[in-house]
């Protein structure tokens, strides 16, 4: 209450005192002018510091840079990067290794994307840089793309004694989700990529010598892949291979059933949309193999990858194979025992999080 009363008192003084208002405005103007002046001067000071360094006048170059850093006079990250690079070089050439490591850490914290330029970097600077962790520790992003599902029948079922095997056709699906990559080292990464997936496929079968049955299925699932990858290549473009396992949770499944009679023996049945979740295994597992590449952009990556999923789980529930009476008696449909494999293409964006640190000798 005392603080609030005093704040109210000061506010009343300012609002009722024209002179105090003018002093406050002048003070703000002076502060803004000093900031702009410092930034303008420090841009020139950095250029002069570079010239002093080139001429071997290291102490004066260091003094100019430290003064501007203290005054927060550098306007951009590029200027701060150049400043810390010069301070690191000065510390190296004056045998101040601890100071050099401190300024290298500041450089990488200011500009995590900084990379060596072999044409201009001194050998000592390169060696020091290589003793720091410069790759991201975490990347977060999004991905999306099409998929195509392939039915593999393990045991065929039918309501027709003289049964003909059903023919399955792939249809285009879609998936999208978030990506969390944990980078263990420069080359090894653990991927956690929960996604919402739409899977689609179609079955066609002839029954009783006069009926053609066509059933399309749309599934919505949540997939949680856990994978590990190994990357190859340079800084700008890297290729990678990955492998892992996927847990799949079924959200919904709908069948679009259509029966046509081509000998006019009975009346054809119109298309029906039938919920079939209770006929499907709610939990599934699959193996994952993938290849792709990522392209470095400021503070992140663009990537593209293709994955093959090998299904381990029978999609049908044998205990519910004959429980849907409309499908069974009106359409003559019975589930096969089948597995789903999938090929997918994903494109996405990753934002990189860095935490530079001095590495031990055994680390990458």
C-alpha positions as CSV (number, residue, x, y, z in Angstrom):
1,X,0.0,0.0,0.0
2,X,2.9,2.3,0.8
3,X,4.4,1.7,-2.7
4,X,1.0,2.3,-4.4
5,X,0.5,5.5,-2.5
6,X,3.9,6.8,-3.4
7,X,3.4,5.8,-7.1
8,X,0.1,7.7,-7.1
9,X,1.8,10.7,-5.5
10,X,4.6,10.8,-8.1
11,X,2.0,10.4,-10.9
12,X,0.0,13.3,-9.6
13,X,3.2,15.5,-9.4
14,X,4.1,14.7,-13.0
15,X,0.6,15.3,-14.3
16,X,0.3,18.6,-12.4
17,X,3.7,20.0,-13.0
18,X,4.5,21.2,-16.5
19,X,8.2,21.7,-15.7
20,X,8.5,18.2,-14.5
21,X,6.9,16.9,-17.6
22,X,9.3,18.8,-19.8
23,X,12.3,17.5,-17.8
24,X,11.0,14.0,-18.3
25,X,10.6,14.4,-22.0
26,X,14.1,15.9,-22.3
27,X,15.6,13.0,-20.3
28,X,13.9,10.5,-22.6
29,X,15.1,12.4,-25.7
30,X,18.7,12.5,-24.4
31,X,18.6,8.8,-23.6
32,X,17.3,7.9,-27.1
33,X,19.9,10.2,-28.7
34,X,22.7,8.6,-26.7
35,X,21.6,5.1,-27.8
36,X,21.5,6.1,-31.4
37,X,24.8,7.9,-31.1
38,X,26.4,4.9,-29.5
39,X,25.2,2.6,-32.2
40,X,26.3,4.9,-35.0
41,X,29.7,5.4,-33.4
42,X,30.2,1.7,-32.6
43,X,29.6,0.7,-36.2
44,X,32.5,2.9,-37.1
45,X,34.5,1.8,-34.1
46,X,34.2,-1.9,-35.2
47,X,35.6,-1.0,-38.6
48,X,38.5,0.9,-37.0
49,X,39.1,-2.0,-34.6
50,X,39.4,-4.4,-37.6
51,X,42.0,-2.0,-39.1
52,X,43.9,-1.8,-35.8
53,X,43.9,-5.6,-35.6
54,X,45.2,-5.9,-39.2
55,X,48.0,-3.4,-38.3
56,X,48.9,-5.5,-35.2
57,X,47.7,-2.8,-32.6
58,X,45.8,-5.4,-30.6
59,X,45.3,-3.6,-27.3
60,X,43.5,-0.6,-28.9
61,X,41.4,-2.8,-31.1
62,X,40.3,-4.8,-28.0
63,X,39.6,-1.6,-26.0
64,X,37.3,-0.2,-28.7
65,X,35.3,-3.4,-29.0
66,X,34.9,-3.9,-25.2
67,X,33.7,-0.3,-24.8
68,X,31.0,-0.8,-27.4
69,X,29.9,-4.1,-26.0
70,X,29.6,-2.5,-22.5
71,X,27.5,0.3,-24.0
72,X,25.4,-2.2,-26.0
73,X,26.4,-0.2,-29.0
74,X,26.3,-2.8,-31.8
75,X,23.1,-2.7,-33.8
76,X,23.0,-6.2,-35.3
77,X,24.0,-9.8,-34.6
78,X,26.4,-9.5,-37.5
79,X,28.3,-6.7,-35.8
80,X,28.3,-8.6,-32.5
81,X,29.6,-11.7,-34.3
82,X,32.4,-9.7,-35.9
83,X,33.2,-8.1,-32.6
84,X,33.5,-11.4,-30.7
85,X,35.5,-13.0,-33.5
86,X,38.0,-10.2,-33.3
87,X,38.2,-10.5,-29.5
88,X,38.7,-14.2,-29.8
89,X,41.6,-13.7,-32.3
90,X,43.2,-11.0,-30.1
91,X,43.0,-13.3,-27.1
92,X,44.6,-16.2,-29.1
93,X,47.4,-14.1,-30.3
94,X,48.1,-12.8,-26.8
95,X,48.1,-16.3,-25.4
96,X,45.0,-15.7,-23.3
97,X,43.3,-19.1,-23.9
98,X,40.7,-18.7,-21.2
99,X,39.7,-15.4,-22.6
100,X,39.6,-16.8,-26.1
101,X,37.3,-19.6,-25.0
102,X,35.0,-17.1,-23.3
103,X,34.7,-15.0,-26.4
104,X,34.2,-18.0,-28.6
105,X,31.4,-19.0,-26.4
106,X,29.9,-15.5,-26.7
107,X,30.3,-15.7,-30.5
108,X,28.4,-19.0,-30.7
109,X,25.7,-17.9,-28.3
110,X,25.2,-14.7,-30.3
111,X,25.3,-16.5,-33.7
112,X,24.7,-20.3,-33.4
113,X,24.8,-20.6,-37.2
114,X,28.3,-19.2,-37.4
115,X,30.5,-21.4,-39.6
116,X,34.2,-21.3,-40.4
117,X,35.4,-19.6,-43.6
118,X,38.5,-21.6,-44.6
119,X,39.7,-18.8,-46.8
120,X,40.1,-16.3,-44.0
121,X,40.2,-18.2,-40.7
122,X,43.5,-18.5,-38.8
123,X,44.6,-22.0,-37.9
124,X,44.4,-21.3,-34.2
125,X,40.9,-19.9,-34.5
126,X,39.8,-23.0,-36.4
127,X,41.2,-25.4,-33.9
128,X,39.5,-23.6,-31.0
129,X,36.2,-23.5,-32.9
130,X,36.4,-27.3,-33.4
131,X,36.6,-27.8,-29.6
132,X,33.0,-26.5,-29.2
133,X,29.7,-28.1,-29.7
134,X,28.2,-26.2,-32.7
135,X,25.4,-28.5,-33.8
136,X,21.8,-28.0,-32.4
137,X,20.7,-30.1,-29.4
138,X,17.1,-30.0,-30.3
139,X,15.0,-29.3,-33.4
140,X,11.2,-28.8,-33.3
141,X,8.9,-28.5,-36.3
142,X,6.1,-29.7,-38.5
143,X,5.7,-32.1,-41.3
144,X,3.0,-33.2,-43.8
145,X,2.6,-35.3,-46.9
146,X,0.8,-38.1,-48.8
147,X,0.8,-41.8,-48.1
148,X,-0.2,-44.9,-49.9
149,X,-1.3,-48.1,-48.1
150,X,-0.7,-51.7,-49.4
151,X,-2.9,-54.5,-48.1
152,X,-1.2,-57.8,-47.4
153,X,-3.7,-60.7,-46.8
154,X,-2.6,-63.4,-44.5
155,X,-5.8,-65.4,-44.6
156,X,-8.7,-64.9,-47.0
157,X,-12.4,-65.1,-45.8
158,X,-15.7,-65.0,-47.7
159,X,-19.4,-65.7,-47.5
160,X,-19.2,-67.6,-50.9
161,X,-18.2,-71.2,-50.7
162,X,-16.8,-70.9,-54.2
163,X,-14.8,-67.9,-53.1
164,X,-12.6,-65.8,-55.3
165,X,-9.8,-63.8,-53.7
166,X,-10.5,-60.2,-53.1
167,X,-8.5,-57.6,-55.0
168,X,-7.2,-54.7,-53.0
169,X,-6.4,-51.3,-54.5
170,X,-4.2,-48.6,-53.0
171,X,-5.7,-45.1,-52.5
172,X,-4.0,-41.9,-51.6
173,X,-4.0,-40.9,-47.9
174,X,-2.5,-38.0,-45.9
175,X,-0.5,-37.5,-42.7
176,X,0.7,-34.4,-40.8
177,X,2.2,-33.8,-37.4
178,X,4.8,-32.4,-35.2
179,X,8.5,-33.3,-35.0
180,X,10.9,-33.4,-32.1
181,X,14.5,-34.3,-32.9
182,X,17.0,-34.8,-30.1
183,X,20.5,-34.6,-31.6
184,X,22.9,-36.8,-29.7
185,X,26.0,-35.9,-31.8
186,X,26.6,-34.4,-35.2
187,X,25.5,-37.5,-37.0
188,X,23.1,-39.3,-34.6
189,X,19.5,-38.1,-33.9
190,X,16.5,-39.6,-32.0
191,X,13.2,-38.7,-33.6
192,X,9.8,-38.5,-31.9
193,X,7.1,-37.6,-34.5
194,X,3.5,-37.9,-33.4
195,X,1.2,-37.6,-36.4
196,X,-2.5,-37.7,-37.5
197,X,-2.8,-40.1,-40.4
198,X,-5.6,-40.9,-42.9
199,X,-5.3,-44.3,-44.4
200,X,-7.4,-45.4,-47.4
201,X,-7.7,-48.6,-49.5
202,X,-10.3,-50.4,-51.5
203,X,-11.5,-54.1,-51.8
204,X,-13.2,-55.5,-54.9
205,X,-14.7,-59.1,-54.9
206,X,-17.1,-61.2,-56.9
207,X,-19.7,-63.2,-54.9
208,X,-22.1,-66.0,-55.9
209,X,-21.4,-65.6,-59.6
210,X,-23.6,-62.6,-60.0
211,X,-22.5,-59.9,-57.5
212,X,-19.6,-57.5,-57.5
213,X,-18.9,-56.1,-54.0
214,X,-16.8,-53.0,-53.7
215,X,-15.8,-51.8,-50.2
216,X,-13.6,-48.7,-49.6
217,X,-12.2,-48.1,-46.1
218,X,-11.0,-44.8,-44.6
219,X,-9.1,-45.0,-41.3
220,X,-8.0,-42.1,-39.0
221,X,-5.2,-43.0,-36.7
222,X,-2.7,-41.4,-34.4
223,X,0.9,-42.6,-35.0
224,X,3.8,-42.2,-32.6
225,X,7.0,-43.1,-34.3
226,X,10.2,-43.4,-32.3
227,X,13.3,-43.7,-34.6
228,X,17.0,-43.1,-34.7
229,X,18.9,-41.7,-37.8
230,X,22.4,-41.3,-39.0
231,X,23.3,-38.3,-41.1
232,X,25.9,-38.0,-43.9
233,X,27.1,-35.0,-45.8
234,X,28.2,-31.4,-45.2
235,X,26.9,-28.4,-43.3
236,X,24.5,-27.1,-45.9
237,X,22.9,-30.3,-47.2
238,X,22.8,-33.6,-45.3
239,X,21.3,-37.0,-46.2
240,X,20.1,-39.4,-43.6
241,X,18.8,-42.9,-43.1
242,X,16.5,-43.9,-40.2
243,X,14.9,-46.9,-38.6
244,X,12.5,-47.4,-35.7
245,X,9.2,-48.6,-34.5
246,X,5.7,-47.0,-34.6
247,X,2.7,-47.3,-32.2
248,X,-0.6,-46.8,-33.9
249,X,-3.9,-45.9,-32.2
250,X,-7.1,-46.2,-34.3
251,X,-9.5,-43.2,-33.9
252,X,-12.1,-44.2,-36.5
253,X,-12.8,-46.5,-39.4
254,X,-15.6,-46.1,-42.0
255,X,-16.5,-48.5,-44.8
256,X,-18.2,-47.3,-48.0
257,X,-20.0,-50.4,-49.3
258,X,-21.5,-50.9,-52.8
259,X,-22.9,-54.1,-54.3
260,X,-23.7,-54.3,-58.0
261,X,-25.5,-57.3,-59.6
262,X,-24.4,-57.8,-63.2
263,X,-26.9,-60.6,-64.1
264,X,-30.1,-58.8,-62.9
265,X,-30.9,-61.6,-60.5
266,X,-31.5,-59.3,-57.6
267,X,-31.8,-55.5,-57.0
268,X,-28.4,-53.8,-56.4
269,X,-27.8,-52.2,-53.1
270,X,-27.0,-48.5,-52.9
271,X,-23.9,-47.2,-51.3
272,X,-23.8,-47.3,-47.5
273,X,-21.4,-45.6,-45.1
274,X,-20.8,-47.9,-42.1
275,X,-18.8,-47.4,-39.0
276,X,-16.3,-50.3,-38.6
277,X,-14.1,-49.3,-35.7
278,X,-15.3,-52.2,-33.6
279,X,-14.1,-54.6,-36.3
280,X,-10.6,-53.3,-36.3
281,X,-7.7,-53.7,-33.9
282,X,-7.5,-50.5,-31.9
283,X,-3.8,-50.7,-31.3
284,X,-1.1,-51.5,-33.9
285,X,2.6,-51.7,-34.3
286,X,4.9,-51.2,-37.4
287,X,8.5,-51.1,-38.3
288,X,9.9,-48.0,-40.0
289,X,12.7,-47.5,-42.5
290,X,13.3,-44.1,-44.1
291,X,15.7,-42.0,-46.2
292,X,15.8,-38.3,-46.7
293,X,17.8,-35.1,-46.7
294,X,17.7,-31.7,-44.9
295,X,18.8,-28.3,-46.1
296,X,20.2,-25.7,-43.7
297,X,18.6,-22.4,-43.5
298,X,19.1,-19.6,-40.8
299,X,18.2,-21.1,-37.4
300,X,16.6,-24.2,-38.9
301,X,16.2,-26.8,-41.6
302,X,13.9,-27.7,-44.5
303,X,13.7,-31.4,-45.0
304,X,12.1,-34.1,-47.2
305,X,12.0,-37.8,-46.5
306,X,10.4,-41.0,-47.7
307,X,9.4,-43.8,-45.3
308,X,8.3,-47.4,-45.6
309,X,6.2,-48.9,-42.8
310,X,5.9,-52.6,-42.3
311,X,2.8,-53.6,-40.4
312,X,3.1,-56.1,-37.6
313,X,-0.6,-56.2,-36.5
314,X,-3.6,-57.9,-38.0
315,X,-6.1,-55.2,-38.8
316,X,-9.1,-57.5,-38.3
317,X,-10.5,-58.7,-35.0
318,X,-11.5,-62.3,-35.5
319,X,-14.0,-62.1,-32.6
320,X,-15.9,-59.4,-34.4
321,X,-15.6,-60.8,-38.0
322,X,-19.3,-61.8,-38.2
323,X,-20.9,-59.3,-35.8
324,X,-21.9,-56.6,-38.3
325,X,-25.2,-58.1,-39.6
326,X,-25.8,-55.5,-42.3
327,X,-22.4,-56.1,-43.9
328,X,-22.7,-59.8,-43.5
329,X,-26.3,-60.5,-44.7
330,X,-27.0,-57.6,-47.1
331,X,-23.7,-57.2,-48.7
332,X,-22.1,-60.6,-48.1
333,X,-18.9,-58.9,-46.7
334,X,-16.5,-60.6,-44.4
335,X,-13.1,-59.3,-43.3
336,X,-10.0,-61.0,-44.5
337,X,-7.1,-61.2,-42.0
338,X,-4.8,-58.5,-43.4
339,X,-1.9,-56.3,-42.6
340,X,-1.1,-52.8,-43.8
341,X,2.2,-51.6,-45.2
342,X,2.7,-48.0,-46.1
343,X,4.9,-45.7,-48.2
344,X,4.8,-42.1,-47.3
345,X,6.5,-38.8,-48.4
346,X,7.0,-36.0,-45.9
347,X,8.2,-32.4,-46.2
348,X,8.7,-30.1,-43.3
349,X,10.4,-27.4,-41.4
350,X,12.6,-27.6,-38.2
351,X,13.6,-24.8,-35.9
352,X,16.9,-25.4,-34.2
353,X,17.8,-24.8,-30.6
354,X,21.5,-24.5,-29.7
355,X,23.5,-24.8,-26.5
356,X,27.2,-24.2,-27.3
357,X,29.7,-25.7,-24.9
358,X,33.3,-26.7,-24.7
359,X,33.6,-30.4,-25.6
360,X,35.7,-33.0,-24.0
361,X,38.4,-34.5,-26.2
362,X,36.5,-37.7,-26.7
363,X,33.3,-35.9,-28.0
364,X,32.4,-34.9,-31.5
